[in-house]
Amino acid sequence: MRFVWQFLAVTAVYALGGGTVSAVEENDWLTLVLGVTVAALAVLVYGWVVRRTEHRPALDVAREGAAARTGRGVLIGGGMFAAVVVTLFLAGYYEVDGLGSVTGALGLFGFMAAVAVTEEVVYRGVLFRFTEERVGTYTAMALTGIVFGLSHLFNEHATLWGGLAIAVEAGFMLAAAYAATRSLWLTIGVHFGWNFAAAGVFSTEVSGSGVSQGLLDASTSGPQLLTGGGFGPEASVYSVGFGALLTLVFLWLARRRGNIVPFGSRRAAGVDSVATLPR
């Protein structure tokens, strides 16, 4: 029942908040305000439902150190996507034609904030954490990562390869980041940094959902395997490679900190003896 109530609470915010923000997408300022509001509401609801159902504070969204952890995550996610774009640019597959839209970037800031927070509380805060209790860190990472990737197949220009790429570079990587730090702030930052860099800065497609006009007026062309085609650079082998590498780094850190939950232990990491506070 802990899982049921938490899942229902966060998916309600996910669905209602996402629908509301999408409905005002044409208005950049309203998207900014509503997006940030939905993001804040998702964190508050998650913290509240964890306290009510588990009778403990939600340490993975603790206020102490939240800004620093989120900031580090944004740098990691944004830096990772920037590395992909630089690689494409040097290969001649990404071209900048000038400046784009500042107000468009602001609207995308709000939109991506809502996406990052709601998806992280659903997939890492609830699905990964509860699955990990039952089957251990590695199996939970694989299962929830695949579910996360396949959920992107509902996007307009989605492909099976794109969904699998998302599973590896985002689903696996973000689960590993949560295992290493036991902090949703870090995974929210990584998720937001990646998405906002993709749409709000470099103006590329995000998960096949359409070309976004961010700070740069730019275009991508070239072999689909390298550029990601209509799905965007997230389906590029470069993104998969960088994401897989970062996954290994986070798993190494999780093991070093003793945060790996063995299969069959039925133990909640980050709640009891593994880590009392997110790091």
C-alpha positions in Angstrom: 0.0 0.0 0.0 2.9 2.3 0.5 3.7 1.9 -3.2 0.1 2.3 -4.3 -0.6 5.6 -2.5 2.8 7.1 -3.5 2.4 6.0 -7.1 -1.2 7.4 -7.3 -0.2 10.7 -5.7 2.8 11.5 -7.9 1.2 10.2 -11.1 -1.8 12.5 -10.5 0.6 15.5 -10.4 2.4 14.1 -13.4 -0.7 13.8 -15.5 -2.6 16.9 -14.4 0.5 19.1 -14.3 1.8 17.9 -17.6 -1.6 18.4 -19.2 -1.8 21.9 -17.8 1.6 23.0 -19.0 1.2 21.5 -22.4 -2.1 23.4 -22.8 -0.4 26.7 -22.5 2.8 25.8 -24.5 2.1 28.6 -27.0 2.5 31.2 -24.2 6.1 31.2 -23.1 5.7 33.3 -20.0 2.7 31.3 -18.8 4.6 28.1 -19.5 7.5 29.3 -17.4 5.3 30.2 -14.4 3.1 27.1 -14.6 6.0 24.8 -15.3 7.9 25.9 -12.2 4.7 25.7 -10.1 4.1 22.1 -11.2 7.7 21.2 -10.4 7.4 22.6 -6.9 4.0 21.0 -6.4 5.4 17.6 -7.4 8.2 17.8 -4.8 5.8 18.8 -2.1 3.3 16.1 -2.9 6.1 13.5 -3.0 7.5 14.6 0.4 4.0 14.7 1.9 3.0 11.2 0.7 6.3 9.6 1.8 5.8 11.1 5.3 2.2 9.9 5.5 2.9 6.3 4.2 6.4 5.6 5.6 6.3 7.7 8.7 9.6 9.3 8.0 11.0 12.4 6.3 11.6 12.1 2.5 15.4 12.4 2.8 15.9 12.3 -1.0 14.2 15.7 -1.3 15.6 17.2 2.0 15.9 20.9 1.9 19.5 20.9 3.2 21.9 21.0 0.3 19.0 20.9 -2.3 20.4 23.8 -4.4 23.9 22.5 -4.5 22.8 19.0 -5.5 20.5 20.3 -8.1 23.2 22.6 -9.5 25.7 19.8 -9.7 23.1 17.7 -11.6 22.4 20.5 -14.0 26.1 20.8 -14.8 26.4 17.1 -15.4 23.3 16.8 -17.6 24.0 20.0 -19.5 27.6 19.2 -19.9 26.7 15.7 -21.2 24.4 17.1 -23.9 26.9 19.8 -24.8 29.5 17.1 -25.3 27.2 15.4 -27.8 26.5 18.6 -29.7 30.2 19.5 -29.8 30.9 16.1 -31.3 28.2 16.6 -33.9 29.4 20.1 -34.7 33.0 19.0 -35.2 31.7 16.2 -37.5 29.8 18.8 -39.5 26.3 17.5 -38.5 25.2 20.4 -36.4 25.1 24.0 -37.7 24.3 27.3 -36.0 22.7 29.9 -38.1 22.4 32.6 -35.4 20.5 33.5 -32.3 17.1 32.0 -31.6 14.4 33.1 -29.1 15.1 34.2 -25.5 11.4 34.1 -24.6 11.2 30.7 -26.2 14.1 29.5 -24.0 12.3 30.8 -20.9 9.2 28.9 -21.8 11.2 25.8 -22.3 12.8 26.4 -18.9 9.4 26.1 -17.2 8.3 23.2 -19.4 11.5 21.2 -18.9 11.4 21.9 -15.1 8.0 20.4 -14.9 9.0 17.4 -17.0 12.2 16.7 -15.1 10.7 16.9 -11.6 7.5 15.0 -12.3 9.3 12.2 -14.2 12.0 11.9 -11.5 9.5 11.6 -8.6 7.6 8.9 -10.5 10.4 6.9 -12.0 13.2 7.2 -9.5 11.4 8.4 -6.4 8.7 5.7 -6.5 9.2 3.1 -9.2 13.0 2.6 -8.9 13.1 2.9 -5.1 10.3 0.3 -4.5 11.5 -2.1 -7.1 15.0 -1.9 -5.7 13.7 -3.0 -2.3 12.4 -6.2 -3.9 15.0 -7.1 -6.5 18.1 -5.1 -5.8 19.8 -2.2 -7.4 21.0 -3.7 -10.7 17.7 -5.5 -11.6 15.7 -2.4 -10.6 17.9 -0.2 -12.7 17.4 -2.5 -15.7 13.6 -2.9 -15.3 12.7 0.8 -14.6 15.2 2.0 -17.2 13.5 0.0 -19.9 10.1 1.2 -18.8 11.3 4.7 -18.8 12.7 4.3 -22.4 9.6 2.6 -23.7 7.4 5.3 -22.3 8.9 7.7 -24.8 7.6 5.6 -27.7 4.3 7.5 -27.3 6.0 10.6 -28.7 5.1 11.7 -32.2 8.4 10.9 -34.0 9.4 8.1 -31.7 11.3 5.1 -32.8 12.1 1.8 -31.1 15.8 2.6 -31.3 15.1 6.0 -29.7 13.3 4.4 -26.9 16.1 1.9 -26.3 18.6 4.7 -26.4 16.6 6.7 -23.8 16.6 3.5 -21.6 20.4 3.3 -21.6 21.5 6.9 -21.5 18.7 8.2 -19.2 16.8 5.4 -17.6 19.9 3.4 -16.5 22.0 6.5 -15.9 19.5 8.4 -13.7 18.8 5.2 -11.7 22.5 4.8 -11.1 22.8 8.5 -10.1 20.0 8.0 -7.6 21.7 4.8 -6.2 25.0 6.7 -5.9 23.6 9.8 -4.1 20.2 8.8 -2.7 19.1 12.3 -3.8 16.3 13.2 -6.2 17.7 16.7 -6.4 20.8 15.4 -8.2 18.7 13.3 -10.7 16.3 16.2 -11.2 19.2 18.4 -12.0 20.8 16.0 -14.4 17.4 15.4 -16.2 16.6 19.1 -16.4 20.2 20.0 -17.5 20.0 17.5 -20.3 16.5 18.5 -21.5 17.0 22.2 -21.3 20.4 22.1 -23.0 18.8 20.1 -25.8 15.8 22.3 -26.4 16.4 25.6 -24.6 20.0 26.1 -25.6 20.8 24.1 -28.7 17.3 24.0 -30.2 17.2 20.3 -31.1 14.4 17.7 -31.0 13.8 16.2 -27.6 12.7 12.5 -27.6 10.9 13.0 -31.0 8.5 15.5 -29.6 9.3 18.3 -32.1 11.9 20.9 -32.9 12.1 23.5 -30.2 13.3 27.1 -30.6 15.7 27.9 -27.9 18.6 30.4 -27.6 20.3 29.2 -30.8 18.8 29.0 -34.3 20.4 25.7 -35.4 19.8 22.6 -37.4 21.0 19.0 -37.4 21.6 16.9 -40.5 23.5 13.8 -41.3 23.5 10.0 -40.7 20.6 9.0 -38.5 22.8 6.7 -36.4 25.0 9.7 -35.4 22.4 12.5 -35.3 19.4 10.6 -34.1 17.3 11.7 -37.0 13.7 12.8 -36.3 14.0 11.6 -32.7 16.8 14.1 -32.0 20.3 13.6 -30.6 19.1 11.5 -27.8 19.0 8.6 -30.4 22.6 9.3 -31.4 25.2 6.7 -30.6 27.2 9.5 -29.1 24.5 10.1 -26.5 24.2 6.4 -25.7 28.0 6.2 -25.3 28.3 9.2 -23.0 25.2 8.0 -21.0 26.6 4.4 -20.6 30.0 5.8 -19.5 28.3 8.1 -16.9 26.2 5.1 -15.7 29.3 3.1 -15.0 30.8 6.1 -13.1 27.7 6.4 -10.9 27.5 2.6 -10.3 31.2 2.7 -9.2 30.4 5.5 -6.8 27.3 3.7 -5.5 29.4 0.6 -4.8 32.1 2.6 -3.2 29.6 4.2 -0.8 27.9 0.9 0.0 24.7 2.0 -1.7 24.2 -1.1 -3.8 21.2 -3.2 -2.6 21.8 -6.9 -3.3 19.0 -9.0 -4.9 16.6 -10.5 -2.4 17.7 -8.3 0.5 14.3 -6.6 0.7 16.1 -3.6 2.2 15.4 0.1 1.3 18.7 1.8 0.6 19.0 5.3 1.8 16.3 4.8 4.5 18.2 2.7 7.0 21.7 1.4 7.2 22.9 2.3 3.7 22.8 6.1 3.9 21.0 8.3 6.4 21.4 11.4 4.3 21.7 11.9 0.5 25.2 12.7 -0.7 
